[in-house]
Amino acid sequence: MAKKRSGGGLTGTQQAAKFLGVSVLAGAVLAGIALPAAGALGLAAKGTVEGFDEIPSNLKTPPLSQRTKILDSEGGLIATVYSRDRTVVPIEKISPYMQKAIVAIEDGRFYEHGAIDLKGVLRAINRNAQSGGVSEGASTLTQQYVKNVFVEEAGDDPEKVAQATQQTIGRKVRELKFAIQVEEELGKKKILENYLNITFFGQQAYGIEAASQRYFSKHAADLTLGEAAMMAGLVQSPSRYDPINDVEEATKRRNVVLQRMADVKDISQAEADEAKAAPLKLKVKTPKNGCITAVDGAGFFCDYVRKTILSDPVFGKTAEERQKLWNLGGLTVKTTLSPRAQAAANEAAIAKVNKDDPVATSVVQVQPGTGKILSMGQSRPYGLDPKKNETTLNLAVSNRMGGSTYGFQVGSTFKPFTAAAALEKGISPAQSYTTPWKIKVNESTFRDCKGAPAGGSDWEPENELESEAGSWDMTGALSKSINTYFVLLEQQAGLCETAQMAQKLGYARGDGKPLDVTPALTLGSQVSTPLAMASAYAAFANRGLYCTPVAIESIKAANGDKLNVPQTKCTRAMSDRTADTVNQMLKGVVEDGTGQKAGLSDRDNAGKTGTTNDRKDAWFVGYTPNLSTAVWVGDDVGEQKPMHDITIGGQYYDKVCGGCLPGPIWRIAMTGALDAGETPSFTPVSVPRAENPKDKEKEGDEGPNKPGKPNKPRDGKPGDRRPHIPGITFP
């Protein structure tokens, strides 16, 4: 029975014998490669290596995984992401001290031998036999490089990594074969460059440039003698000699390298002694990886960019191809994010909703005419620690892109889509309906897109207030958000036509399922996302031309090649006349309707409030000719709760409404994002009005003919002497 150490391992003699066997095999492999006729060596014997001649003659060196930089539209850094923290540099940008140090400690005869150092093998055998253990190996830098290539190619797959590092004769033979090929094709200088760029130096740093930044906050070209020696010493065991965790052990190892450099005459003994006497003098830089490091709350946008690359076929036909591109990294991604708009959206999101509130808010901005996403802000910070109220759930986007499971009901922000469908069908904005505050309609009077009845039950939609009964035209109904009016308008315009208009505007469910074409559609019963709503309203600002949202402007690969990126697709959703009319009508919402608290006083702007049943969701979506912004407020965790008798951002609300919370948030975001010097106007258009009996009643009660009453506009300010002419409203 073989003797073993008390710890269960082989004895020194047994280890030396084992090493001798491997070394003899190495010599045999070399002979087998050089002399194919040497079949008697038994290299293809069963249980060792099969099909040796089938090993590819060229080593397939995979591109090295590197950092990806995500930039804003002005070139500023949003975040750096990587699966391997690595920056590839040419040999000219690596300190000569580093080049000499790594050769001295890892392969002193690197420039004298070929792929296999037979002299080194024999020397190792002798020293290991004398020491009674395996104190010295015989792998050359070239062999180590080949092994690292196999490991790099395996990526983060544990099974592939195990295959790349398994201690079998077959793998050793394959490694040696490739090492010889590499020596022939690359040469010593290139092998050394590749080795220093692929090697792991600990602390998540791959390659000499990333390691130099990690330990000394400097470029690899600037490493001093002592710094280079410490770095070279890490390669053998990055964890054991980690200078951050064990300065004493790292210093000892550095000094071993310095002495070795002196022994091989790379430096003088005096230089080695001086460097040994100096402390390590680390200047550690904490690595910043991932969207969690994004500036100005742009982590959600950063993650949206990542998911775009992982999901869009333009970056690869299969999910595996796209994942490989992302993991490989080395990309410079210039995005559409406006630093000014992002700062404004982030400020707005946290201005009136605290991160630890029971509800959250999402703010997203889109540029009309281009589809460019300019910002994404949330009240809860991007991160992984729920105890700090952090989340990675992007409330602005669909589930596929990292958002909530379904999205959120949009409430009355859907009504402009119904209005647009009606206008496209030729229905006049002066169309009026007289209704009580609650009406009863049968669902069978609505037809779906197959021409079938959209149900058979009675439906009783109602307005928010019982006082909201009377006659309304389209402008007035939008301004005051009259539900009963839009149910009847949808009935006249057509349920299918309304659904189709919404789809032309990019309106989609957050879960990716088709819209339920039911009569309640006009009241915003369907779920969608803030990004979809901001993009839809941008089409109104763009005079009826809808552009799909995009987040990426350009991408450069590590080698400088430009990659294709998703392009916005602009299609006409409605006539420019229809869009211009909707714009004029929605101006009334912010001037004297439900969105007065949101309105901007220095420029043309329009928008719509939205509040769902039980006030579980509150919205304001609005725009100027050059910016569209959607704001959502609601419960983002678990089952949504009504927003009654609730404190948000330190302020108490008996009832949260679209105009009282999302509206002011929208105003902050728009004011911060817009340039005071750029104030484009909507295209003016005459919008017919119906004579409204309710207005006549107000004239009799508060108008010019009422004795003892000052003239008042609708916002309650004195001094309004605007005349009343049927069919015309005055600003």
Salt bridges, closest charged atoms under 4 A:
ASP85 OD1 - ARG67 NE 2.43
GLU92 OE2 - LYS189 NZ 3.52
ASP107 OD1 - HIS113 NE2 2.81
GLU112 OE1 - ARG109 NE 3.48
ASP117 OD1 - ARG109 NH1 2.30
GLU136 OE2 - ARG123 NE 3.07
GLU136 OE1 - ARG127 NH1 2.92
GLU152 OE1 - ARG84 NE 3.88
GLU152 OE1 - ARG86 NH2 3.18
ASP156 OD1 - ARG84 NH1 3.00
GLU175 OE1 - ARG171 NH1 2.49
GLU183 OE2 - LYS188 NZ 3.01
GLU193 OE2 - LYS190 NZ 2.76
GLU209 OE2 - HIS219 ND1 2.67
GLU227 OE1 - LYS218 NZ 3.02
GLU248 OE2 - LYS252 NZ 3.75
GLU249 OE2 - ARG240 NE 3.53
ASP303 OD1 - ARG306 NE 2.98
ASP303 OD2 - LYS307 NZ 2.88
GLU462 OE1 - LYS438 NZ 3.66
GLU464 OE2 - ARG615 NH2 2.39
ASP473 OD2 - ARG689 NE 2.51
GLU497 OE2 - LYS425 NZ 3.97
ASP511 OD2 - ARG509 NH2 2.82
ASP516 OD2 - ARG509 NH1 3.91
GLU553 OE2 - LYS372 NZ 3.32
ASP576 OD2 - ARG543 NH2 3.75
ASP580 OD2 - ARG543 NH2 2.57
ASP592 OD2 - ARG714 NH1 3.90
ASP602 OD1 - ARG603 NE 3.38
ASP604 OD1 - LYS587 NZ 3.60
ASP635 OD2 - LYS641 NZ 3.60
ASP636 OD2 - ARG380 NE 2.73
GLU691 OE2 - LYS696 NZ 2.10
GLU699 OE2 - HIS724 ND1 3.35
ASP720 OD2 - ARG722 NE 2.59
